[in-house]
């Protein structure tokens, strides 16, 4: 069993995939070719945002967004410690300080109730992460940001493209939305790729210039930039994948909801989904005691697993000198218990049952989580 099955998807879209790739090879415009604009137009329509700027990765999307907002040395950016390192990495790369806010036990997303106490005169942005494919409490976070001087909010939606929140698409829930098209993401290319979404014309213009070394036109550099373009070939691959994407979102929801019923039926704790939003289940994650023993037992049964994430960012060696003095006890506890299981739109009932039965056998006597 694969942790993520990309082979079935590739087989299903092979004809369109081959056609799209062949077109790029024929016209030879490998950088900012016509497929780049076509993909941006399609993604704008899908998300409902005014602007989409494709970039070379989800990390670059976050970095370019912060640069467009003018984040610099001495600034503070509030975020969660329970996420992939890129979320904090880009803050530190600009000389700013990540200010970590603890997470909710049930969703593992940033705890909105703890954000305001961390806001200071140096706070220049807030980056909530839509972890495991489910957006956090974005309306409340936006309201807190507005109340405290209209602080820009960047949704790190690198795991949640295709998810929705109160009938609005993830990536279009705040000042800026950033997504990743890493191969294992709900919408993934065959390499690195990402996108920035915004309804703000000035931010979009800045992002477009920054991604091409700060150029407003050829060899006119109006701002500091990076080499952050998304390859034409990767855009072509995503255009082929978009033909099946709505089906895959529905299938992910179906698999996730069935997993939920199975886990709840025997008391295995899992990341909870809120009723006013739809997760795209980038990962399906449970919480277990004695995780290493559970992993070993699942491996013996042929079930692959992953841990997202074993150490909160504020406890990582590279971030100890920039972390806030306050602890994040929920993130610390959850990091020792989370376990992600095989998940994807093509995981059939037989595969789900195999995963569940093996997990149930592995966690006997280890299914309770402290409240």
Secondary structure, DSSP 4 states (H G I P E B T S, - for coil): --SS--HHHHHHTHHHHHHHHHHHHHH---BS-HHHHHHHHHHHHHHT-SEEEEES-HHHHHHHHHHHTT--TT-EEEEESSS-THHHHHHHHTT-EEEEE-B-TTT-SB-GGGTGGG--TTEEEEE-B-GGG----HHHHHHHHHHTT--EEEEE-TT-TT-EETTEETTSSSSEEEEE--TTSSS--SS--EEEEES-HHHHHHHHHHTBTTEEETTEE-S---B-PPBHHHHHHHHHHHHHHHHHHHHHHHHHHHHHHHHHHHT--B----TTEE---SSEEEE-SSHHHHHHHHHHTT--EE-TTSS-GGGSGGGTTTS-SS--HHHHHHHTTEEEE---TT--HHHHHHHHHHHHHHTTT------
